[in-house]
Amino acid sequence: MKLCEAKQALRKEIASLKKLYKEATLQELSSKIMSRLEESILFQKASCIAFYHALPGEVQTAHFIEKWYKHKRILLPVVKGNDLQLFLYAGQKSLKIGAFGIWEPSEDSLTVPEEEIDLVIVPGVAFDKQHNRLGRGKGFYDRLLSTLSAPKIGICYSFQLKEHIPTEPFDKKMDLIITEKETL
């Protein structure tokens, strides 16, 4: 099986697994993951964090962002062409529906110099125990992460954590991976 086919097969497998869980269960697991994130030294030390507003089925981040944005600078991605740009989150009123139906900051939101970003929280379809990440296949996060030097934490449900996932040279490794059960 070719690498791209293997990645697509894994994306389908994870999508099927997600369907086995009720939304309330995924929300409960998300809360556990967010608690683990709060306990991490990287999060505690960070003052400026690149985050993401979750799609259905991803680790849910909305409550966490609301809880923390007045204490730490939270940046959210906006799709610009083939790239992601990070803008400062300024509360729910600053959001609009953007590309792929994702809530994102409005165009008049502030940006922050990349060197001020202390931590990046990264979604993924799957991760593995070698800290590799499989995204949705469009390369948005790989391009963004290649420009950032801050530590990267992948967050996922435990069923998204595999022994090995197919990777390519441009795929960016995570510094930590947090599930509801463990921190790698």
Helices and strands as residue ranges (DSSP letters): H 3-18, H 23-39, H 41-45, E 48-50, H 62-68, E 73-80, E 83-88, G 92-94, E 95-97, G 99-101, E 103-105, G 114-116, E 119-122, E 126-128, E 133-134, H 140-145, E 152-155, G 158-160, E 161-162, E 176-178
